[in-house]
Amino acid sequence: MPPFVILIPARLASTRLPDKPLADIGGKPMIVRVAEQAARSGAARIVVATDSRRVADAVATGGFDVVMTRANHASGTDRLAEAAATLGLADDAIVVNLQGDEPELPPALLDDLAQCLAQDPACVMATAAHAIEHWRDWFNPNVVKVVLDAAGRALYFSRAPVPWHRDGLRGAGGGPLPAAAAGNEGAQDDAGMRQVLAAAAPLRHIGLYAYRGHFLKTYSQMVPTALEDIEALEQLRVLYHGFPIKVVIAAQAPPAGVDTPEDLAAVRRRFGAA
């Protein structure tokens, strides 16, 4: 296992779940639960990056390192870049970005992500994906898809159903569009449609990233692109500017993060049951 650092960006501002990092889960703030989960990985160091003194105090009380950052960052990656500079991380350091609302993310996936980046020196960044098994996910624009090349690097990320199986999904040129494309989830029960899905083998992108230390500096200086605005996918900026992204394939989808009060209630139940 290569040495790597986990940085966890955490800010209090959240429209759907106010003060999310401090939400109680089984007697501890969520941000501490996330750090504890990260500590089960092979990371050499775990640091929370925040602009909130309340979050910083909670993290310190939980026994983890914290670094203060500016409040006006445009993205979590920019916050990571500042944190990496403040910590003096080496240019060749592998930095894994774990979101502060993922208290159940499997530690093994963090290890796999760091390892896959370490094994491909040509890549400055790595991310994760898993196989899509249901029609509704392939056609759902809220589910981000990724297409890979022969070396396991990302060719493109999209909210569209890619790769598009031309012969299996002919549309008006050779038959009706699949019912799933029109929002009919019953199409998942069609054996022929499942066969097309298996042939296309689409991958769902998991929003987990690892970076080389020097690339965090580069990324923070890269100009945003029209392509990332069109798809609303920030990682397209990296591909647009010609930097390769390695992708590790997870055996299954990791548990979802906490975005809503309903998500929080579900996580609390699972921690209570444990």
Secondary structure, DSSP 8 states (H G I E B T S, - for coil): ----EEEEEE-S--SSSTTGGG-EETTEEHHHHHHHHHTTSS-SEEEEEES-HHHHHHHHHTT-EEEE--S--SSHHHHHHHHHHHHT--TT-EEEE--TT-TT--HHHHHHHHHHHHT-TT-SEEEEEEE---HHHHS-TTS-EEEE-TTSBEEEEESS--S--TTTT-GGGTS---GGGGT-GGGGG-HHHHHHHHHH--EEEEEEEEEEHHHHHHHHHS---HHHHHHT-TTHHHHHTT--EEEEE-SS-------SHHHHHHHHHHHHH-
